[in-house]
Amino acid sequence: MVNSWNKHDHSDMKKYCTADCSWVNIVGMWWKNLKEVEYSTQFYHTNMFKHTTMTNKGVFVRIINPTTALVQFKSYVSEFTTPDGHKIPGSDDIALLVYVRQKGKWLMTAGENVVIDPMAQKNDPVLHLGK
């Protein structure tokens, strides 16, 4: 996924996603199958993210059962410009991904990502647990 992002070529998504995968993007657009996910992702990389880079900042995997896993994927995405010309600064993001094991291979079947708000993080009550 990171390689596809950094190449800005998502034609290989069928290698790591299920045919019925779905994705909710950072602004709430919901794409409901591989064709929609691949098309939309490629559209935005051609028009908005074509100069961005994604850096893997950490992966947490929780195996739910032998064929299902939840993955929290933290990344940094560099600055980009929206179609209407607004510059968006780079940000740390986190995605919740669902993987299923099919034919001996782990494939992403669902995902959603959000921007990590640094100001909100400062007030996270979990940071104060045990103090």
WOTA-V118493 format. One record per pair of residues at least 24 apart in sequence whose C-alpha atoms are under 6 Angstrom apart, sorted by the first residue. I is the first residue (numbers start at 1). J is the second residue. D is the distance in Angstrom with one decimal. If there is no record, write none. Layout:
I	J	D
I	J	D
This chain:
6	53	5.3
8	45	5.7
10	42	5.8
16	107	4.9
17	107	4.8
17	108	4.5
17	109	5.9
18	107	5.9
18	109	5.3
21	109	4.1
21	110	5.2
22	110	4.7
23	110	5.6
23	111	4.8
23	112	5.6
24	112	4.6
25	112	5.7
25	113	5.8
26	113	5.3
26	114	5.0
48	82	5.8
52	78	5.2
53	77	5.7
53	78	5.5
67	100	5.2
67	101	4.6
68	99	5.7
68	100	4.6
69	98	5.9
69	99	5.1
70	97	5.8
70	98	4.8
71	96	5.8
71	97	5.0
72	96	4.8
92	116	5.5
